[in-house]
Amino acid sequence: MNKSALCGALLVLATGLASCSRDDAQVPEAATPAQPKAEAPAASKDPHAPLMRAIFGDDYLPAKGYAIEGGAAAEAPVDGLPLILTAATSMVLPSGDTALVVEGSFRRPADDAMLGEVQGAPIHLYLLRRQGGTWHVTRRHENFAEQNRLPTEMRWISLGHGKPGLAVLTNYMGRGYMGTWLALFDPASEKMTDLADDGDSLLIKSTNDGDCEEHCWSAEAKWRIDPGSGNARNAAYDDLVLEISGEESRRSNGEAEDAEDAEDAEDAEDATPDQTGPATAVEKRSLAGTARYVFGNGRYRLHEGTNTVPPL
């Protein structure tokens, strides 16, 4: 090969190498950024997240810490009120199952003044067991209780030796009245029913101070489960004891009408004796007392004393 041909060949080879070098330098610039694995679960601050995921599956939103019927697609309601389900409290039962209480509330549009309304929303309880590193639902007690307008309080208690129980306190306030009802449940039972419901829910607090004329009252019961008391009767659960305090007052119709006239006067100092009525004493009566309920035939029944808390 002569010198001219050799130079030409070297020139072609150098041009090709330069072209490859430029192409290789562009490869990193075109590389696709690494993506997170699709199966990685979303982070959650909910301590009950594994239990909630086992119960509700894809309807549970870990990053939100709650489940919503219809999943993420129901986050912005257009029609209806999506049901939000949030873990409230849990307890490990003697059987080894974990009992989880889930509270419901209704999601309203952001411009709705009643955002977060809970009245009529259900309360559920689920039993779960961990097997092979995975949580499984062993029993469902759905809609065993219902939310009222005010927040519902729940407490884990002992219904007897080795028998955990759940106390649910439902509050009401409206039209000058306030009340609290107590319900007791055994989460290990096959069918969860209110053990304290003897035909009517057990009222432990009642007042009508906000709408009081002829008959006024305010009473509240401190309640407790009396440890070991059920053993003597071979009862399934220990006794329920109410210690009640409060009073009620009554006045005649005439005195009530005089009081209304005085309130309607433009200035109380200008009210006449006919409007204010005579300064007579109002009849008052203590509502203090004790009531003991014993368990039999599937529910608690009044055994001693009287429940003096006035009905609403």
N, C-alpha and C positions, 0 to 999 in steps of 0.2 A: 504494500500500500504506500503511495507516495505521500509526501508531507501535506499536500493540500487536502487529500481525502481524509487523512488522519485528523487534521484540525477540524474538518467538517463534522466528523463523527463525534469528536469530543464536545463540540458545541451543542449538538443535538442532545447528548447525554446530560450535559450540565443544565440545559433548559428543562428537561424532564424532571430531574432531581429538584430543581427550584420549584417546579409546579407542585410536586408531591409535598414539599416542605410547606408551601402555602396552604394546601388543603388540610394537612394534619394540624396546623395551628388553629384552624377554624372549628375543629371537632368539639373541643370543650365549650366553646361559645354556644353551640347548638344543643348541648346536652339538656335533657329534661330534668327539672328539679325533683329531688326525692319526695315521694308522697307518703303520708302515714298509712299504716296498714288499715284496711277497711274494717277488720274484725276487732280492732282495739276498742275497748269500751270507753265511753265518755267519762271524764272525771266527775265525781259526785262527792259532796260534803254530807250527804245523807248517811248516817250510820246504819240505817236499815236498808240501804240500796240493794244488797244481795237478796234480801227477803222480798222486797218490792218487785225486783226483776223476776223472781221465781213466780210471783203471783200474777203479775200483769203483763209480762213479756214486753212486746214492743210498745205497749201503751205507757210504759214507765219511761220517763225522761230523766236520766241520771243527772244531767247538768242542772235541771230545774229542781230536782228533789221531790217530784211528785209524779203520779200517773194521771192521765187524762183520757177519758173515753174517746177513742178515735185517734189517739196518738198525736204526733206533732201537727198534723193537719187540722186539728181542732183547737189549736192555740188561739186563733183569732176568730171568735164566733161571729157568724153572720145571722143565722137563725137558731133559736133555742139557746139554752144555757148549758154549756159543756160541764160535766161533772169532774171536779178536781179531787183526787184521792191522795191523802198525805198520811204517812206513818206517824202515829201519835205516841205509842208506848209499847213496850214488849216485856215479856216475862218468860223465864225458862221454867217449865212445869216439872213436877216430880217424874213424869213419864219420859222426860228427855226432849219432848217437843217444845218448840218456842211458840208462844202465843203473841201475835202481833195485832194491835188494834189500829185500824185505818179509818180516818175521819174524812167525810165528804164535804165539799162546799161547791157552790155554783160560780163559774166564771162568767162575769158580766162584761159587756163592752167597756172600754176604757173611759168613755164619756158618761157611763151610767153612775148616778150618785149612790146606788146601792151596791157598789162593787164589793164582792166578798160575801154576799148574802149566804147564810148557811141554813136558814129555816127550811125544814123538810128534807135536808140532805141526810143520807144514810150513814150509819156507823157499822163497820164490818169488823169481824175478828177471824183471823186465820191461824191454823196450827201448821207449823212447818218442821221438818226434820232434815238434818244434814246427812246425806248418804253418799259416800264416794266423792267427797269434796263438792257436792252439788246440793242445793236446797230443793226440797220437794214439798208441795202442799199436801198435808194428810187430812185436813178437814177444813171446811168453809162454813162460817156462821155469818152470812151476809144479811144486812138489814136487821140485825138483832136489836138495834136501837136507832133513834132518829134525833137529829139536831133540832134545837129550838132557835129562836132568834138570837139569844145570847150564847156566849161560849159554853160548851159542855165540859165539866170537870170529870176526870177519871182517876181513880186511885186503885192500886193493887193492895189487897187486904188478905187476911187469913180468915176463911170461913170455918176453919177447924184444923186440927192437927194434920199437917200434910195436905191441906186443901186450899190452895191459893184461890182467891176470888177477885172479881172486878166490880168496884162500885162506880156507878155512873150517876152524876148529879146534874140534873137539867134545870136551868134557870129560866124564869119568865119575868118580864116587866112590861106593864102596859095598862093604860086607863087608871092609873093611880094604884095599881096592885103590883105586888112582888111576891114571887114564890119560888121554892126549890123543891124538887122531887128527887127521892133516892131510889135507885134500882140496884139490885145485887145480882150478879151472874157468876156461874161456875164455868170457866172456859174449858174445862175438861169434860163437860157433859156432852152427850150425843146431840142434844137439842138445847140451845141456850134460850132460856126464858127468864123473865124477871122473877126472882125468888121472893121478892118483897111485895109483889102485886097480889093483894087479897081482894081482887075485884076492882080496886082503884089504885092508881099509883100512890106510893107512900109520900105524903107531903111532910116535909121537915122544917119548912120556913114559910111564913105567911104574914103579910102586912098589907093594910089598905090605907096607910098614912096619906097617900096622895089623893085619895078620894073618900074622905071620911066626914060623915055628917052625924047620923043617929047612932050608928054602931061602928066603933073604931077598934082596931086590934093590931097587935104586933107580937108574934111568937116565933121562937126558933128552937129547934131540938138539936142538941149535941148527941151524936149517935156513935155506937161502938159495938163490936162483936165481943161478947163475954167469953173469954178463953176457957175451954173445958166444960162449959155449961151444958153442952149437948150430950155429953157422955152419960149422965145420969138417966137420960130418957132414951138412950140409944138412937139419938137423932142424927141425921146425916150431917147437920151443920150446927155450930154453936148458936146461942141465943143472940138476938138483936135487941139492944137496949137503947131507948130514947130518954134523954134527960132534958125536959122542956122548961123554958123560961119565957116570961112575957106577961102581958095583961091585955084586957079588953075593957072598953068603957061604953056606956049607953046613956042616952038622954032622951027625953020625951020629944014627940013630934013638934010641940009648941016651942021648945027650946031650940030645936034645929031650925025652925022657920025664923025665929028671932035672930039666930046667928047669921043666916043668909041675908036678912035685911041689913044687918050691921055691915056685912062685907060689901053690900051694894051701895052703901052710903058713900058719897064722894069723899068725905073726910070723917074718919072714925071718931075724932074729937067732937064733931058736931052731931054725932048720932044721939038720938033721944032715948030715954029709958025704955020707951015702947019698942024701939028698934033693937036695943042691946038685950033686953029681957032681964029678969031678976038674976042676981049673982048666986044661983043655987049650985050645990055640989053635984057633980056628975057621978053616976054610979060606976064604980070600977071593980073589976074582979081579976084576981091573979089567975094566970094560965099555967103556973108552975106545976110540974108533975113528972111522973116516970111511967113509961110504958115498956113492957117486956114482950117481945115476940119470940115464939118458939117455932121450930121448923117441923112440919108434919104434913103428910099427904101432898107433897110436891111444892109447898110454899110456906112462907112465914105467916103465922096467925097470932093475933093479939092474945096473950095468955094472962098477963097481970097489968093492972093500972088502966089508964085511958090516954089515948092520944088527943091532947087538948089543942093541938094546932088547928085553928079555924080553916075550913075549906075555902078555896077561892071561888 
